[in-house]
Amino acid sequence: MADITWEDPFCGEGASCFRLGTDQDGAAYIAVTGAEDTPLTDTREALRTLILDIKAGKADHLL
């Protein structure tokens, strides 16, 4: 597996914590804290789009 630099976990109240990470090759990763060995992987651009879409409210129906 690539050498991933993980950010500090994002945690909700009583919920699982998620971590975002990137590697030197331009890949981005999302994992549940404690399960970083099995992350969801895509490009940094895809992660950027996901974050911007969430901030724009496109996932509000999931809340």
Backbone bond lengths (Angstrom), bond angles and torsions (degrees), N, CA, C in turn:
res aa  C-N    CA-C-N  psi(-1)  N-CA   C-N-CA  omega(-1)  CA-C   N-CA-C  phi
1 M - - - 1.450 - - 1.522 108.50 -
2 A 1.312 116.27 152.86 1.457 123.00 -179.02 1.526 110.57 -65.71
3 D 1.325 116.00 161.11 1.455 121.92 175.22 1.525 107.53 -80.91
4 I 1.324 117.10 101.68 1.463 123.37 -174.03 1.523 110.16 -96.07
5 T 1.329 115.78 133.02 1.460 121.54 172.34 1.526 106.72 -97.65
6 W 1.338 116.46 111.62 1.460 122.09 -176.72 1.527 110.73 -92.16
7 E 1.336 116.28 139.63 1.458 123.03 172.02 1.527 108.20 -79.56
8 D 1.330 117.26 166.17 1.460 120.90 173.46 1.527 108.73 -60.94
9 P 1.341 118.22 150.30 1.461 121.47 -178.56 1.528 113.43 -64.14
10 F 1.325 115.25 147.18 1.466 123.87 170.73 1.523 105.95 -102.79
11 C 1.337 116.86 119.56 1.460 120.28 -174.48 1.525 110.93 -124.58
12 G 1.319 115.55 141.70 1.450 121.66 172.46 1.514 109.49 -99.81
13 E 1.305 116.52 174.66 1.458 120.98 179.06 1.520 110.46 -65.75
14 G 1.320 117.56 114.29 1.456 122.58 177.32 1.510 114.24 62.74
15 A 1.326 117.35 15.76 1.463 120.86 -177.04 1.525 110.09 -110.02
16 S 1.303 114.95 172.74 1.455 120.30 174.96 1.515 109.69 -64.71
17 C 1.303 115.42 153.01 1.454 121.46 176.32 1.524 108.96 -101.01
18 F 1.315 115.66 143.18 1.457 121.56 179.41 1.514 109.30 -115.90
19 R 1.339 115.31 149.05 1.453 120.69 177.77 1.518 109.10 -125.09
20 L 1.325 115.72 142.80 1.454 122.97 174.34 1.516 107.42 -109.67
21 G 1.324 115.92 142.66 1.452 119.80 178.82 1.512 111.38 -147.22
22 T 1.318 115.76 164.11 1.461 122.34 176.33 1.522 108.65 -138.60
23 D 1.337 114.92 161.75 1.462 119.33 175.05 1.525 109.89 -125.72
24 Q 1.301 116.62 176.10 1.463 122.53 -177.26 1.524 113.26 -69.81
25 D 1.338 117.60 -16.78 1.465 121.60 -177.88 1.524 113.18 -90.52
26 G 1.337 117.80 1.50 1.448 120.85 178.34 1.510 114.98 93.16
27 A 1.333 117.51 9.48 1.460 120.55 178.42 1.526 109.64 -88.69
28 A 1.318 116.13 152.03 1.460 122.73 176.76 1.523 108.26 -118.65
29 Y 1.325 115.71 152.13 1.462 121.65 -175.01 1.516 110.18 -136.26
30 I 1.339 115.82 144.79 1.459 123.15 171.47 1.521 105.94 -129.58
31 A 1.346 116.38 132.84 1.462 119.84 -179.85 1.524 109.64 -146.38
32 V 1.317 115.42 154.58 1.452 121.17 169.62 1.527 105.96 -75.56
33 T 1.336 116.62 136.30 1.459 120.24 179.33 1.525 109.39 -56.31
34 G 1.302 115.22 129.85 1.465 121.55 -177.45 1.510 112.65 96.05
35 A 1.328 117.30 -12.36 1.469 121.62 179.06 1.528 110.29 -123.69
36 E 1.327 115.71 35.75 1.460 120.22 -178.20 1.525 112.83 -65.49
37 D 1.322 117.47 -13.14 1.463 120.00 178.09 1.529 112.45 -79.98
38 T 1.339 117.66 -5.23 1.474 121.92 177.39 1.530 110.65 -133.12
39 P 1.336 117.57 61.63 1.469 119.96 -176.76 1.523 113.17 -82.06
40 L 1.321 114.71 161.38 1.455 122.94 166.35 1.523 105.10 -82.08
41 T 1.334 117.58 131.75 1.458 121.68 -174.21 1.518 111.18 -123.94
42 D 1.340 116.11 138.64 1.459 122.46 175.08 1.527 107.39 -158.38
43 T 1.318 116.94 -169.71 1.465 120.52 179.26 1.525 110.39 -80.68
44 R 1.320 116.36 161.72 1.463 120.06 175.01 1.522 110.37 -62.22
45 E 1.330 117.18 -35.25 1.470 120.62 178.04 1.528 110.67 -63.18
46 A 1.317 117.69 -40.09 1.464 120.86 177.90 1.530 110.54 -65.14
47 L 1.331 117.43 -40.76 1.463 120.72 177.13 1.523 110.26 -64.85
48 R 1.319 116.86 -41.68 1.467 121.52 178.11 1.525 110.33 -59.45
49 T 1.324 117.02 -46.61 1.467 121.98 179.05 1.520 110.84 -61.82
50 L 1.325 117.35 -43.14 1.465 121.28 178.39 1.522 110.85 -59.15
51 I 1.327 117.30 -48.84 1.459 121.12 -179.00 1.525 111.16 -62.87
52 L 1.330 117.49 -45.37 1.467 120.56 179.48 1.528 111.46 -63.26
53 D 1.329 117.56 -40.34 1.467 120.61 178.15 1.522 111.52 -65.16
54 I 1.324 117.02 -40.23 1.465 119.96 177.57 1.525 109.69 -64.18
55 K 1.341 117.04 -44.66 1.459 120.56 178.57 1.526 111.73 -62.53
56 A 1.325 117.86 -29.95 1.464 122.65 179.94 1.528 112.19 -80.73
57 G 1.327 116.86 -2.46 1.467 120.03 176.70 1.503 115.62 92.49
58 K 1.321 118.27 7.62 1.460 120.07 -176.62 1.515 114.32 -71.57
59 A 1.339 117.72 -8.92 1.465 120.98 176.86 1.520 111.72 -115.07
60 D 1.327 117.37 10.40 1.467 120.72 -177.26 1.524 112.45 -59.68
61 H 1.293 117.64 -27.68 1.482 120.46 -179.77 1.524 111.24 -67.36
62 L 1.326 118.50 -13.75 1.462 122.15 178.99 1.532 111.83 -86.13
63 L 1.317 116.76 -10.66 1.471 120.65 -177.09 1.508 111.57 -84.25
